[in-house]
């Protein structure tokens, strides 16, 4: 199916979410701005990705943006004003040299602007990809919190499995851990005989993201959140860690 045909299948609501996504807004921010639920935003983005056959919400948003004329960061340099040919031959050579000089200056300026715009575009794209990756990490963390509870001894247990099978395979690179002072650490099976270090910074109800090089040759992206569980005076640190995105992405 042609790109234009796929874009025509988008509803106005799906386009609205994609335009907001292209403005660096999260799904929660979009939901608050247009007055719908966070899950409704996620559903619209998912439908848009499917209709456009896009691998990510970023790619779908950029496809719409290109079609609607957004995202042009390089302004076209104005044409040089036309010059009326002079009749005196004595002025011909200086004019040629002047035109060459101006052309070289214009080319240098265009190269500088293009280089800067390319770096800016790459930085913005990486920020989008990182944000989307962190949102997937947040989803796994919130799912872990949702299935956790205290047993009769005040220790943490899970009502059901955390879901992703990669949390079960030893040293898979996908880990979770629940920790609290005065309590035994509760790690995912994938950690095997290892433990994740909790963050030195103060962890609150807001999710904290950071990079970790705790394990050799295994750079991780970590999401951590502090939670007060009903019936417990301890602050439980919920941690989910995944392989860090490659530098080139």
RACORRA-V797906 format. One record per backbone hydrogen bond with DSSP energy under -0.5 kcal/mol. CO is the residue of the C=O (numbers start at 0). NH is the residue of the N-H. E is the energy in kcal/mol with one decimal. If there is no record, write none. Layout:
BEGIN
[[CO & NH & E] [CO & NH & E]]
END
This chain:
BEGIN
[[1 & 5 & -2.1] [2 & 6 & -2.4] [3 & 7 & -1.8] [4 & 8 & -0.7] [5 & 8 & -0.9] [6 & 9 & -1.4] [10 & 14 & -2.3] [11 & 15 & -2.3] [12 & 16 & -1.7] [13 & 17 & -2.1] [14 & 18 & -2.7] [15 & 19 & -1.8] [16 & 20 & -2.4] [17 & 21 & -1.9] [19 & 22 & -1.2] [19 & 24 & -1.3] [20 & 23 & -1.3] [25 & 29 & -2.5] [26 & 30 & -2.4] [27 & 31 & -2.1] [28 & 32 & -2.0] [29 & 33 & -2.5] [30 & 34 & -1.1] [30 & 35 & -1.7] [36 & 40 & -1.7] [37 & 41 & -2.2] [38 & 42 & -2.1] [39 & 43 & -2.2] [40 & 44 & -2.5] [41 & 45 & -2.2] [42 & 46 & -2.4] [43 & 47 & -2.3] [44 & 48 & -2.4] [45 & 49 & -2.1] [46 & 50 & -2.4] [47 & 51 & -2.2] [48 & 52 & -0.7] [48 & 53 & -2.4] [55 & 59 & -2.0] [56 & 60 & -2.7] [57 & 61 & -2.5] [58 & 62 & -2.1] [59 & 63 & -2.0] [60 & 64 & -2.7] [61 & 65 & -2.7] [62 & 66 & -1.7] [63 & 67 & -2.0] [64 & 68 & -0.6] [64 & 69 & -3.5] [65 & 68 & -0.6] [70 & 72 & -1.1] [72 & 74 & -0.7] [86 & 88 & -0.5] [87 & 90 & -1.6] [88 & 91 & -1.3] [88 & 92 & -0.5] [90 & 94 & -1.7] [91 & 95 & -2.0] [92 & 96 & -2.4] [93 & 97 & -2.5] [94 & 98 & -2.5] [95 & 99 & -2.4] [96 & 100 & -2.6] [97 & 101 & -2.5] [98 & 102 & -2.2] [99 & 103 & -2.4] [100 & 104 & -2.4] [101 & 105 & -2.7] [102 & 106 & -2.5] [103 & 107 & -2.3] [104 & 108 & -2.5] [105 & 109 & -2.5] [106 & 110 & -2.4] [107 & 111 & -2.2] [108 & 112 & -2.7] [109 & 113 & -2.7] [110 & 114 & -2.5] [111 & 115 & -2.4] [112 & 116 & -2.8] [113 & 117 & -2.5] [114 & 118 & -2.1] [115 & 119 & -2.4] [116 & 120 & -2.8] [117 & 121 & -2.2] [118 & 122 & -2.2] [119 & 123 & -2.4] [120 & 124 & -2.5] [121 & 125 & -2.3] [122 & 126 & -2.1] [123 & 127 & -2.1] [124 & 128 & -2.4] [125 & 129 & -2.8] [126 & 130 & -2.2] [127 & 131 & -2.5] [128 & 132 & -2.3] [129 & 133 & -2.7] [130 & 134 & -2.0] [131 & 135 & -1.6] [132 & 136 & -1.9] [133 & 137 & -2.7] [134 & 138 & -2.0] [135 & 139 & -1.8] [136 & 140 & -2.1] [137 & 141 & -3.0] [138 & 142 & -1.9] [139 & 143 & -1.9] [140 & 144 & -2.2] [141 & 145 & -2.1] [142 & 146 & -1.2] [144 & 147 & -1.1] [146 & 158 & -3.3] [148 & 156 & -2.9] [150 & 153 & -1.9] [154 & 150 & -2.9] [156 & 148 & -2.4] [161 & 163 & -0.8] [163 & 166 & -1.7] [164 & 167 & -1.8] [164 & 168 & -0.9] [166 & 189 & -2.2] [168 & 171 & -1.3] [172 & 174 & -0.6] [174 & 240 & -2.7] [175 & 187 & -2.5] [176 & 238 & -2.5] [177 & 185 & -2.7] [178 & 236 & -3.8] [179 & 182 & -1.9] [184 & 186 & -0.6] [185 & 177 & -2.2] [187 & 190 & -1.4] [188 & 191 & -1.3] [189 & 170 & -3.4] [190 & 193 & -2.0] [201 & 203 & -0.5] [203 & 225 & -2.3] [205 & 203 & -0.6] [207 & 223 & -2.4] [209 & 221 & -3.0] [211 & 219 & -2.9] [214 & 217 & -1.6] [218 & 243 & -2.3] [219 & 211 & -2.6] [220 & 241 & -2.4] [221 & 209 & -1.9] [222 & 239 & -2.4] [223 & 207 & -3.1] [224 & 237 & -2.8] [226 & 228 & -0.8] [226 & 235 & -2.6] [228 & 231 & -1.9] [233 & 235 & -0.7] [235 & 226 & -2.4] [235 & 237 & -0.7] [236 & 178 & -2.0] [236 & 238 & -0.5] [237 & 224 & -2.0] [238 & 176 & -2.1] [239 & 222 & -2.6] [240 & 174 & -2.6] [241 & 220 & -3.2] [245 & 248 & -1.7]]
END
